[in-house]
Amino acid sequence: MKNNMKKSFTWRNITESRLFFPLVALSLILLFDFIFIPGFFTIENREGNLHGSLIDIFRNGSTVMLLAIGMTLVIATGGVDLSVGATMAIAASVAGILMNPSALKNEVFFVTDPTYTFQPLWVVILSALLVAILCGFWNGILVAYMRIQPMVATLILMISGRGIAQLITNGLRVQITYKPYSFIGQGWIVLPFSLYLVAFVFALTWLLTRKTAIGMFIESVGTNFRSSFFSGIDEKKIKLLVYTFCGFCAGIAGLVASSNIKTSDANNIGLTTELDAILAVVIGGTAMSGGRFSLLASMVGALVMQAITQSMYAIGVPAFALQAIKAVVVILVILLYSEQVRSFVRSIGASKKGVKS
Amino acid sequence: MSESDQNILAMEGIGKAFPGVQALDDVSVTLRKGEILCLVGENGAGKSTLMKILTGVDQPDSGRIIFDGKEIHPKSPQHAQSLGISTVYQEVNLCTNLTVAENILLGREPHKMGRIDWTKTNALAAETLQRLLGVDIDVTKPLSSYTVAIQQMVAIARALYIASAKVLILDEPTSSLDENETGQLFKVMRKLKSEGVGIIFITHFMGQIYEISDRITVLRNGKLVGTYETASITRVSLISKMIGRSLVEFDEMTKIKLESGKHIKSEALLQAKGFGLTGSIQPLDLDLHAGEVVGLAGLLGSGRTETASILFGVEKADSGSIFVNGKEVHEHSPLNSIKQGIALCPEDRKAAGIVDDLTVRENIVLAIQANKGWFKYLSLPEQYEIAEKYIELLSIATPSADQPVKNLSGGNQQKVILARWLATNPQVLILDEPTRGIDVGTKAEIQRLVLSLAEEGKACVFISSELEEVLRTSHRIVVLRERQKVAEFTGEVDENTIIHAIAGSEA
């Protein structure tokens, strides 16, 4: 992208930028909202905090955005992580049980005191993240060192993860009433607090991949792992890193999600979000076969997914029909990636503006 | 009957260019009815391009194909097959989970009342196998329950049944077969031959060429060397036609080589003792000295690439030991080799060399960066500096350092990989077929570069299918045959001595 800045902005340069198609998709959805949903773009200032449908897209999209960051790196190495939803549930269960251990005594005990917690907040958060990182590490070992296909390897945790989460909470849904914890998903500092978390993880990942050699190695391994191996890159370590990091991202997403609904519900937290995260990355233009990736484009992809959901709810599409509508929109977006459609768009641009290709 | 009447197939004056390389140049081949023609040549000779043109995968730039008396223009493998030209590849392209009968008749099963008539299908398949190939097996078993040889025969049966092929191309069908299975396949080939089918057989096993073929067509560097009656050409002269040169010339290269040969140090930079890997390369001793180019000569499959692989640590040797600067290396891996100052330009540029989506710059800095690790990141200005330096030094033709390397021609991609390794400033440089598939000018450039690197005090290993090239660039030549080091020559050797060593004792 840096180089595109130096060159003149021709139509071709713009259409070839990784951000172009995800942004077009997002704009189309927002345009739809602008026309059909009155007040969609209204932003209210409530006691210094900003609220509105647009803000909600960001806030509700934060879990998928967090997952998409980790997923981008995994997909860039040519893999996929199906277990992020289950990892979210595990992290949530660990956090829940450390704040409200009553479930362990096999009793549903409703803590009503918003200041009560069994363990201090930092222990809760660190333990939950550590367990999530372990989940990712496990996936990484299976994929990189045991040479199990990523889809199969992560399917194991996807299936068993929710069982593990239930084991942790003794099969019960743990109520979370501790006020400071709720701030993670529901707090507001002008903007929703979860957005700052997304920004932090995004910045961390960007620094980690673009200010060290890791990003280049990930792209190299994803494009051609044999050549990378011949060049002295330890592709196993790179894969272990990305899966572990993906677990870390899922852990944070798990904290946000459980804080949002005030329970650690092992059966429903993060259910099918792995697919949303994968779609976000695909919409962001990273090929499932691996190679070049763009974190920013994946973020836009996650927003596209969330904007679709939000818009459908706003115009009154019932929840059960939502998945079908989502599928249609996703197909349209993916079509924009087909080389045929792209060259068609380019040819339109070229003929209109008379730019040589 | 005139000769042209006997010909089932004639390819005349075929030419084909790919970006940066003339893959075929005015090649003519004929195939008679009921004949087995061996097509031989080293890597990059043009065998596969020629067959791709015949089967319609690629279109020729010039020349024409006469098949059964008529000029044809195959547009796709399916089209070629419908004309009567069928191909069976090294890897069997069938559904191994289906039964033998299903594989033979897939899409053409006899029907009864709208359903597939399985009794008839199986009977027809069994009858086809028996009649065409004389093979009697249970056709209701899945294909995977049979050996690769049988699977290949099923592939042949399918080719013959569907199109009643008049020309059958067998592309290295025996490379995964054992002796017994090869024998079975040869029996089938002889039966087909007696029925008038013309067979083009591609192999690099000398023994098989002499066992089965009637005539041999030799290609080298995209040009036709000649077609010979198998009975009238000796092994040695066949090999010399495949890899040798016709004229001995004392050229500029030889001068450079003699001059640089004076700087060879006596102590070894790299020393391999009894180094080998079971099933890959027999234990061998090899010393590499500073300032020296060591050529590895031998035919395809003789163990050249395997030797390079174990020296660099791509494959872990299971016998012997390796010393760099007198110290034994224990953890042998590509990364560790880079740290020890060993570099390998791999034979397969596409699969193991370039990372095609990355830019020229990224491809060049990849190995240095791998050596530095994850966190000592070369800054962008440093990366550009290194990249620009080698783009200039090796005159890599690219619009900019930010060009994805896949957009470059083969020769320039090869230079990018060379640049990647030169940038690590290696002491030992192993070059496996560095000039394959690139144009003559670049070839000479790379050969000169190798000698000048040696002069700077590096030790080079030069592997090539072209003996001429190995002779031109190497101070010392190691000959491999059947995965074994069989000879070593220092100083001026003449080509014939080496060809005899390559051909072995039978010559």
Boltz contact constraints between the chains, C-beta under 6 A:
constraints:
  - contact:
      token1: [A, 3]
      token2: [B, 402]
      max_distance: 6.0
  - contact:
      token1: [A, 212]
      token2: [B, 374]
      max_distance: 6.0
  - contact:
      token1: [A, 212]
      token2: [B, 375]
      max_distance: 6.0
  - contact:
      token1: [A, 212]
      token2: [B, 377]
      max_distance: 6.0
  - contact:
      token1: [A, 213]
      token2: [B, 369]
      max_distance: 6.0
  - contact:
      token1: [A, 213]
      token2: [B, 374]
      max_distance: 6.0
  - contact:
      token1: [A, 213]
      token2: [B, 377]
      max_distance: 6.0
  - contact:
      token1: [A, 214]
      token2: [B, 374]
      max_distance: 6.0
  - contact:
      token1: [A, 216]
      token2: [B, 362]
      max_distance: 6.0
  - contact:
      token1: [A, 220]
      token2: [B, 355]
      max_distance: 6.0
  - contact:
      token1: [A, 223]
      token2: [B, 355]
      max_distance: 6.0
  - contact:
      token1: [A, 223]
      token2: [B, 357]
      max_distance: 6.0
  - contact:
      token1: [A, 224]
      token2: [B, 355]
      max_distance: 6.0
  - contact:
      token1: [A, 226]
      token2: [B, 351]
      max_distance: 6.0
  - contact:
      token1: [A, 226]
      token2: [B, 352]
      max_distance: 6.0
  - contact:
      token1: [A, 227]
      token2: [B, 352]
      max_distance: 6.0
  - contact:
      token1: [A, 227]
      token2: [B, 353]
      max_distance: 6.0
  - contact:
      token1: [A, 227]
      token2: [B, 355]
      max_distance: 6.0
  - contact:
      token1: [A, 230]
      token2: [B, 334]
      max_distance: 6.0
  - contact:
      token1: [A, 230]
      token2: [B, 346]
      max_distance: 6.0
  - contact:
      token1: [A, 230]
      token2: [B, 352]
      max_distance: 6.0
  - contact:
      token1: [A, 231]
      token2: [B, 366]
      max_distance: 6.0
  - contact:
      token1: [A, 231]
      token2: [B, 367]
      max_distance: 6.0
  - contact:
      token1: [A, 231]
      token2: [B, 370]
      max_distance: 6.0
  - contact:
      token1: [A, 232]
      token2: [B, 334]
      max_distance: 6.0
  - contact:
      token1: [A, 232]
      token2: [B, 335]
      max_distance: 6.0
  - contact:
      token1: [A, 232]
      token2: [B, 338]
      max_distance: 6.0
  - contact:
      token1: [A, 232]
      token2: [B, 367]
      max_distance: 6.0
  - contact:
      token1: [A, 232]
      token2: [B, 370]
      max_distance: 6.0
  - contact:
      token1: [A, 233]
      token2: [B, 370]
      max_distance: 6.0
  - contact:
      token1: [A, 291]
      token2: [B, 357]
      max_distance: 6.0
  - contact:
      token1: [A, 292]
      token2: [B, 357]
      max_distance: 6.0
